[in-house]
Amino acid sequence: MSQMISVGKELIRINPNNTCQIQYSTSAGRTWLLRFGSNTAGNFIDLSLVGNEIIALTSKGTYYSTNQGRMWIRRS
């Protein structure tokens, strides 16, 4: 797992300055925009791409997203 993954034409990463946030880039990392900015999933630790899901290890457990990190659902 890592703190940045490539999904299609985007890079998706954990914000290094605020680990409750997910950012994305369509410019190969030259600029970053906020994609998810809530602490409901806790602090993001690692990201992984598995099929069409992004899997995240967070301080509140394991979460997944099927919409490029816009919404996170706790995996039970």
Contacts in CASP RR format, 6 or more apart in sequence:
PFRMAT RR
TARGET T0000
AUTHOR 0000-0000-0000
METHOD contacts of the structure
MODEL  1
MSQMISVGKELIRINPNNTCQIQYSTSAGRTWLLRFGSNTAGNFIDLSLV
GNEIIALTSKGTYYSTNQGRMWIRRS
1 46 0 8 1.000
1 47 0 8 1.000
1 48 0 8 1.000
1 55 0 8 1.000
1 57 0 8 1.000
2 46 0 8 1.000
2 47 0 8 1.000
2 48 0 8 1.000
3 13 0 8 1.000
3 14 0 8 1.000
3 16 0 8 1.000
3 44 0 8 1.000
3 46 0 8 1.000
3 47 0 8 1.000
4 11 0 8 1.000
4 12 0 8 1.000
4 13 0 8 1.000
4 14 0 8 1.000
4 47 0 8 1.000
5 11 0 8 1.000
5 12 0 8 1.000
5 13 0 8 1.000
5 47 0 8 1.000
5 48 0 8 1.000
5 49 0 8 1.000
5 54 0 8 1.000
6 12 0 8 1.000
6 49 0 8 1.000
7 49 0 8 1.000
7 54 0 8 1.000
7 68 0 8 1.000
9 26 0 8 1.000
10 24 0 8 1.000
10 25 0 8 1.000
10 26 0 8 1.000
10 68 0 8 1.000
11 24 0 8 1.000
11 25 0 8 1.000
11 28 0 8 1.000
11 29 0 8 1.000
12 22 0 8 1.000
12 23 0 8 1.000
12 24 0 8 1.000
12 35 0 8 1.000
12 47 0 8 1.000
12 54 0 8 1.000
12 68 0 8 1.000
12 69 0 8 1.000
13 22 0 8 1.000
13 23 0 8 1.000
13 24 0 8 1.000
13 25 0 8 1.000
13 32 0 8 1.000
13 47 0 8 1.000
14 21 0 8 1.000
14 22 0 8 1.000
14 23 0 8 1.000
14 44 0 8 1.000
14 45 0 8 1.000
14 47 0 8 1.000
15 21 0 8 1.000
15 22 0 8 1.000
15 23 0 8 1.000
15 32 0 8 1.000
15 34 0 8 1.000
18 37 0 8 1.000
19 43 0 8 1.000
19 44 0 8 1.000
19 45 0 8 1.000
20 37 0 8 1.000
20 38 0 8 1.000
20 39 0 8 1.000
20 41 0 8 1.000
20 42 0 8 1.000
20 43 0 8 1.000
20 44 0 8 1.000
21 34 0 8 1.000
21 36 0 8 1.000
21 37 0 8 1.000
21 44 0 8 1.000
22 34 0 8 1.000
22 35 0 8 1.000
22 36 0 8 1.000
22 37 0 8 1.000
22 44 0 8 1.000
22 69 0 8 1.000
23 32 0 8 1.000
23 33 0 8 1.000
23 34 0 8 1.000
23 35 0 8 1.000
24 32 0 8 1.000
24 33 0 8 1.000
24 35 0 8 1.000
24 68 0 8 1.000
25 31 0 8 1.000
25 32 0 8 1.000
25 33 0 8 1.000
35 68 0 8 1.000
35 69 0 8 1.000
35 70 0 8 1.000
36 69 0 8 1.000
36 70 0 8 1.000
36 71 0 8 1.000
36 72 0 8 1.000
40 72 0 8 1.000
41 56 0 8 1.000
41 58 0 8 1.000
41 60 0 8 1.000
41 63 0 8 1.000
41 72 0 8 1.000
41 74 0 8 1.000
42 58 0 8 1.000
42 59 0 8 1.000
42 60 0 8 1.000
43 58 0 8 1.000
43 59 0 8 1.000
44 56 0 8 1.000
44 57 0 8 1.000
44 58 0 8 1.000
45 56 0 8 1.000
45 57 0 8 1.000
45 58 0 8 1.000
45 59 0 8 1.000
46 56 0 8 1.000
46 57 0 8 1.000
47 54 0 8 1.000
47 55 0 8 1.000
47 56 0 8 1.000
48 54 0 8 1.000
48 55 0 8 1.000
48 56 0 8 1.000
49 55 0 8 1.000
52 66 0 8 1.000
53 64 0 8 1.000
53 65 0 8 1.000
53 66 0 8 1.000
54 64 0 8 1.000
54 65 0 8 1.000
54 66 0 8 1.000
54 68 0 8 1.000
54 69 0 8 1.000
55 62 0 8 1.000
55 63 0 8 1.000
55 64 0 8 1.000
55 75 0 8 1.000
56 62 0 8 1.000
56 63 0 8 1.000
56 64 0 8 1.000
56 65 0 8 1.000
56 72 0 8 1.000
60 74 0 8 1.000
61 74 0 8 1.000
61 75 0 8 1.000
62 74 0 8 1.000
62 75 0 8 1.000
63 72 0 8 1.000
63 73 0 8 1.000
63 74 0 8 1.000
63 75 0 8 1.000
64 72 0 8 1.000
64 73 0 8 1.000
64 75 0 8 1.000
65 71 0 8 1.000
65 72 0 8 1.000
65 73 0 8 1.000
END
